Amino acid sequence: MPKIVFTAKVEDSKKWEEGFRTHGELFKRQTCSSPVHISINEGNEVALIFEPSNLETFFHILDTEGPGAMANDGVIRETVKVFVMDKEFHI
C-alpha cells in the first residue's frame, strides 16, 4: 500500500487539528486506512502520513474536496507539499 506524506503550515495548530479530526469520512472515501499519523511542530507546521489503497481516488478527492476542507481548517495552501513514498531502504 502506498504511503503519502503531506506537510503544511497552518494558521493555528489547535484549530487545525480540531477541524482535521472531523474529516474521517472524507479520508475513508479517499481509500485511506487507519491510522493517519499526525505530527505538529512549533511554528504551526504539520505533517501527516496517509496510506491510501487507490492513489487515483486519493488525489481526485484531494483536488476536488481538499481545498475547501483545508481552507476551513486554516491550512496555508501555498505551503502544502505532498510526497508519494515510492522507494524503500531496508536496513
N, C-alpha and C positions, 0 to 999 in steps of 0.2 A: 504494500500500500504506500503510495507516495506521501511525503511529508511536505508541508508548506510552512515556511517561516515568514511571518508578517511583522514588520516593525513600523512604528509611527510615533509622532509626538501628539499629545492630546492637551486640550486646554486645562483640564482638571482631572487628575487620575482617579480620584474617588468617584466623581460624577461619571466618568467614562466607564469604570468597572461596573457601577450600578446599571448603566444602560446596556453594556456588553452582556451582562448575565441575563438579560431579558430576551436575547436572540437565539435561544436554544432551538426553537422550531426552524428558524432560518438556517442554522448550521446543519440540522438534520436533513433539510431539503438540499443542502449543498453536498450531501453524502458524507459528512464528517462523522468520524467515530469519536467516542468519548474515551478519555477526557480531552479537552482542549487545554494545552499548557499555557499559563499566563505568567509573565514577569513584568513588574513595574519598577523602573529605576527612578532615581532623583531626576528632577527636570521634566517630569511628566512624560518620560519615554516608556513605551510599552512594547513588548514582544510577545508573539503568540506562535504556537505550533499547532497546526491543523493536520489531520490525517484523513483526507477525502478518498473515497473509493473510485470516484469518477472526476478527473481533472476538468473535463469539458463542462460538466454540470457545475462544479465548484466555481469556475471562472465566469460562466454565464451569469450565475446568480450574483457573484461579486460585482460584475459590471453593471447589472441592471438594478439590483436592490441594495447593493452595498453602499453606494454614495449617500442615499437617504439615511440609512442606519448610522453610517459613520458621522454624518453631519449632526444628527440628533444626539450622538454620544460625545460630540466635541473633538473628533479626530481632525487634526490639521492635515488636510488632504495632500498638500504638496510635500509632506514628509513621509508619506506611505511608501514602503518598499516591500516587495513580495519576492520571495525566493522559493523556487521548486527544488527541493533537495534531490538531485539526480545522480549523485555519486556517493560511494561509501568507502571508508578506510577501516579495515578490521585490524585490530592490534592483538 
